[in-house]
Structures are given as C-alpha cells and as structure tokens.
Amino acid sequence: RTASPEAKPPWWRLGKRYEELLEDPGHVNDLIEVQADPAEERLEIRRIIWENQNYLNILFAYYKNDMNENWDPEQPIPGMTEHDGNEEDKGEAMLMEAFWRILKECKICYGDVKNKMPVAVFDRVVLLGRNRMAEMEREDAHYDVKDSHPHWRKNRISYYALVETLIRVAYIRVRDAHSVSSRLAVLVKEMLMPCAMLKQTDRFFLDFRSPAVQQVVWEATTEGRLQKIFDFFVVNYKSSKPRANTIGPHDLTMSLNHVIGVMNRMELFDPSFNVKKCVECFCKITCDNDLLPQEHANNNASEMVLHEFCQLLMRTARIKSSNPKESTGEVLKKFLLVDFIPRAQRIIPGKI
C-alpha cells in the first residue's frame, strides 16, 4: 500500500546515497521497473533497508575489519561508520575476500545438480554493479570494466556498492519469492541474520587466514607465479571453452575438470592425495556438493577463483605432508617452492 502524502512513513525517502540506488532512475532501476508496481516495490525496498540499516552497518564493519568472533548484531562495532545516506564519504571499503566470507558463511554460495552459484558468479555481480561502476568512473574517466580482474582478492567494495550487490544477489539467489523486495527480505532474515558474524572454527579456514600462510601465498613473487600457473592451465586445458557470462580477458576461473587436469599433468596424485580427496577439497572450498570424481562434462559449470585455488594447494600440501607437527605455513612453503612451482616450470613455456 502506498502511503498517502498526509501520512508518509519514515522510510518514504532515505538519504541521498540510498536514493541514488533506488530512485527513478537509480542504480537498481533495471530490477524495479520490471515489477508489477514499481512505485510500491521501490517503497518496499526502502522499508527493508530502513528497518535493517543498523544491521547492514554492523555487517559491513565486521567483515571490512576481517573479524572472527561471535558478535551481537545489535551491538555497534567500535569505530564503525553509520551510513544514513548523507554522511561524508570517507572512502571506506571492504575487500572482495571479505565479501567471499559473507557468501560462504551465509550459505549464499552453493552448487547442486540443478544450479551452480560459486563466488565467481557473485564477483561478476559486484563488478557490474552500477553504483560501483559510477564510483570507478569518478576515479578514472577512462575506466572500462572489461579491463578489470573480477576475481582479484583486493577489489574494493564500498558500503553502498555492497547494498546494491545484496539486492542483486537476492534477486538471483532467492528462488522461493517473487518480487525484488521479498527476495531481499528473505536474504536478510533467512541467510544473513542467522549465519553472519559468527566465529568460524574450521581448521582449514583458520589455517589459511593465519599470518604465516598469508605471508607465504601472497608474497609478491609467489602470488605472481601462482597467477601465471592458474591462467596457463585455464587457457590451455584441452576442453576449455569460453564461458558465456565472462566480463573480459581477465575473467578466468577453474572448473573441477581443470583442477583434475592440473594435478594429473603435474603428477601430483599419489596414495595420500588421490582424485577422490581432490574432489572433496574442491567441493568443500567452493560449496558445491554435486561434482563427479573424474573429468566429466557435468563438472564444467563449476568454478574456482585463484584465491580458492590457493586454499586447495594449502589443503593438498597439508594432506601430502608426512609431518603432522610441522606448521601449515612451513608445509605450504615447501610444497610450493620445492614441488608445485618447479613442476609447473617444466610444463609452462617461458619464465614464471
């Protein structure tokens, strides 16, 4: 019901930055205008944002700061910015790897026999978001999204770009609701609120985020080499076909078939780390529960980004290690520098 002019609700109009998203024309106008009643839909989205504005501020601050503890979603995070749509722009942004945590911790990413929605799908939603595009074009008049790296871990997402992204994520992820607003409500109430901002205790999650492992895998030379190896095997895999939804030449992801091909060609499978364990690791990392333990056409729709591939390499190193007492950082360093990268150098032409 549209409120009468005499009794406008408090969410009738939000702050300027929110209205840039929602007004006609706004950044999500493409979703709103196809609804049966765009004006009513616009008002409903405003209501949902208004009612959850404090929660969204806390969510953004929690993941921007890379926190890992149980946090009361009604308790403000010290030093957080309260985004009311009219505040001064401080240039705050979360990184793409923080957004990946939201996707996985809140079970937004998934894969089954009918659908595949890995992080790569949502990376493209972020990159093509109109709020983010406007921000990038203000910084660089010659910005072209096709020149971007959609899956780079350091891509920045502002608060308002995140709000737009959540609206778009809800639209493609929530299947049991019809309107944009009802899908957004489901995303917030049934995915974000029950699952976000909870302490993660998975051993491999904690190992990968540890300073020792981060220092090994993201050391500048090592990261550059891993990127080249990743790109080479994606482009040169015998059955590689361009994905229809890619943004540009840097939009490269590995399917499970790619990964099995890499492991076979580099002769990394052995009794301790076989195809079955490789597939289990891939499924765990990408949140996909319907993949076959062999190179198969059914696996083509799966996608793994470089950041996830590095997690796979860490798990591989840990599984293959004969010394359970050695730190994961040391195990990974030896595996990459003594085993994995030298094997790749014997296959890939030129210097890596």
RAKARA-V118210 format. One record per backbone hydrogen bond with DSSP energy under -0.5 kcal/mol. NH is the residue of the N-H (numbers start at 0). CO is the residue of the C=O. If there is no record, write none. Layout:
nh=NH co=CO
nh=NH co=CO
//
This chain:
nh=6 co=3
nh=7 co=4
nh=11 co=8
nh=14 co=83
nh=16 co=84
nh=18 co=14
nh=19 co=15
nh=20 co=16
nh=20 co=17
nh=21 co=17
nh=22 co=18
nh=24 co=22
nh=26 co=19
nh=27 co=20
nh=28 co=25
nh=30 co=27
nh=31 co=27
nh=32 co=28
nh=34 co=31
nh=37 co=34
nh=40 co=36
nh=41 co=37
nh=42 co=38
nh=43 co=39
nh=44 co=40
nh=45 co=41
nh=46 co=42
nh=47 co=43
nh=48 co=44
nh=49 co=45
nh=50 co=46
nh=51 co=47
nh=52 co=49
nh=55 co=51
nh=56 co=52
nh=57 co=53
nh=58 co=54
nh=59 co=55
nh=60 co=56
nh=61 co=57
nh=62 co=58
nh=63 co=59
nh=64 co=60
nh=65 co=62
nh=66 co=61
nh=70 co=196
nh=72 co=70
nh=74 co=71
nh=75 co=73
nh=79 co=76
nh=82 co=80
nh=83 co=81
nh=89 co=87
nh=93 co=156
nh=95 co=154
nh=96 co=152
nh=97 co=94
nh=98 co=94
nh=99 co=95
nh=100 co=96
nh=101 co=97
nh=102 co=98
nh=103 co=99
nh=104 co=100
nh=105 co=101
nh=106 co=103
nh=107 co=102
nh=108 co=102
nh=109 co=116
nh=110 co=286
nh=111 co=114
nh=116 co=109
nh=120 co=117
nh=121 co=117
nh=122 co=118
nh=123 co=119
nh=124 co=120
nh=125 co=121
nh=126 co=122
nh=127 co=123
nh=128 co=124
nh=128 co=125
nh=132 co=128
nh=133 co=129
nh=134 co=130
nh=135 co=131
nh=136 co=132
nh=137 co=133
nh=138 co=134
nh=139 co=135
nh=142 co=139
nh=146 co=143
nh=147 co=144
nh=149 co=147
nh=151 co=148
nh=154 co=151
nh=156 co=93
nh=161 co=157
nh=162 co=158
nh=163 co=159
nh=164 co=160
nh=165 co=161
nh=166 co=162
nh=167 co=163
nh=168 co=164
nh=169 co=165
nh=170 co=166
nh=171 co=167
nh=172 co=168
nh=173 co=169
nh=174 co=172
nh=182 co=178
nh=183 co=179
nh=184 co=180
nh=185 co=181
nh=186 co=182
nh=187 co=183
nh=188 co=184
nh=189 co=185
nh=190 co=185
nh=190 co=186
nh=191 co=186
nh=192 co=187
nh=194 co=190
nh=194 co=191
nh=195 co=191
nh=197 co=194
nh=205 co=201
nh=206 co=202
nh=207 co=203
nh=208 co=204
nh=209 co=205
nh=209 co=206
nh=213 co=209
nh=214 co=210
nh=215 co=211
nh=216 co=212
nh=217 co=213
nh=218 co=215
nh=222 co=218
nh=223 co=219
nh=224 co=220
nh=225 co=221
nh=226 co=222
nh=227 co=223
nh=228 co=224
nh=229 co=225
nh=230 co=226
nh=231 co=227
nh=232 co=228
nh=233 co=229
nh=234 co=230
nh=235 co=231
nh=236 co=232
nh=239 co=236
nh=245 co=242
nh=250 co=247
nh=251 co=249
nh=253 co=303
nh=255 co=298
nh=258 co=254
nh=259 co=255
nh=260 co=256
nh=261 co=257
nh=262 co=258
nh=263 co=259
nh=264 co=260
nh=265 co=261
nh=266 co=263
nh=267 co=262
nh=268 co=262
nh=269 co=272
nh=272 co=269
nh=277 co=273
nh=278 co=274
nh=279 co=275
nh=280 co=276
nh=281 co=277
nh=282 co=278
nh=283 co=279
nh=284 co=280
nh=285 co=281
nh=286 co=282
nh=287 co=282
nh=288 co=110
nh=293 co=291
nh=295 co=293
nh=298 co=295
nh=299 co=296
nh=301 co=298
nh=303 co=253
nh=308 co=304
nh=309 co=305
nh=310 co=306
nh=311 co=307
nh=312 co=308
nh=313 co=309
nh=314 co=310
nh=315 co=311
nh=316 co=312
nh=317 co=313
nh=318 co=314
nh=319 co=315
nh=320 co=316
nh=323 co=321
nh=325 co=322
nh=330 co=326
nh=331 co=327
nh=332 co=328
nh=333 co=329
nh=334 co=330
nh=335 co=331
nh=336 co=332
nh=337 co=333
nh=338 co=333
nh=338 co=334
nh=339 co=334
nh=340 co=335
nh=342 co=338
nh=343 co=339
nh=344 co=340
nh=345 co=341
nh=346 co=343
nh=347 co=343
//
